[in-house]
Amino acid sequence: MESHDPVANLSGSFEVQINEKSVHSKLSSMAFPNFSDVAKNAKKAAAGEDLGHVRHQPITDCVLQ
């Protein structure tokens, strides 16, 4: 996997990319990614394998202030 310096994104989005490939977008799904699926995809990318599907983790118990 490539190493990058973090860049602040203040758009309210939660986007997950692995080696510049988008694997999840909170803006388009209105959900967080399933952490286990993201971790599995990171291991696949490190091994040179194709990335799999990342399931959505619904946003629950969220209070906007």
C-alpha positions in Angstrom: 0.0 0.0 0.0 1.1 3.5 -0.7 1.8 5.9 2.2 0.4 9.4 2.0 0.3 12.3 4.4 -3.2 12.9 5.8 -5.1 15.8 4.3 -8.0 17.5 6.2 -11.3 17.2 4.4 -13.9 19.5 5.9 -16.8 18.6 3.6 -18.5 16.3 6.1 -17.8 13.3 4.0 -16.2 10.0 5.1 -14.5 8.6 2.0 -12.3 5.4 2.1 -9.7 4.9 -0.6 -7.1 2.1 -0.9 -4.3 2.8 -3.3 -6.3 5.6 -4.8 -9.3 3.3 -5.4 -12.5 4.4 -3.7 -14.0 1.6 -1.7 -16.6 3.5 0.3 -18.4 6.9 0.2 -20.5 8.1 3.1 -21.9 10.9 0.9 -23.3 8.4 -1.6 -24.3 5.7 0.8 -25.4 7.7 3.9 -23.7 5.0 6.0 -20.3 4.2 7.4 -18.2 1.4 6.0 -18.1 -2.0 7.7 -14.7 -1.9 9.5 -14.0 -5.6 9.0 -14.6 -5.3 5.2 -12.2 -2.3 5.0 -9.5 -4.2 7.0 -9.9 -7.3 4.7 -9.5 -5.1 1.7 -6.4 -3.4 3.1 -4.8 -6.9 3.5 -5.9 -7.9 0.0 -4.3 -4.7 -1.4 -1.1 -5.4 0.5 -1.0 -8.9 -1.0 -1.7 -7.6 -4.6 -5.2 -9.1 -4.7 -8.3 -7.6 -6.1 -10.4 -5.6 -3.6 -13.8 -6.9 -2.5 -17.1 -5.3 -1.7 -17.4 -3.1 1.4 -20.7 -3.5 3.2 -22.5 -0.5 4.8 -22.7 0.0 8.5 -25.9 2.0 9.1 -25.6 5.1 11.1 -27.6 4.6 14.4 -27.9 6.6 17.6 -26.5 9.7 16.0 -27.4 13.1 17.5 -26.9 16.2 15.5 -26.2 19.3 17.5 
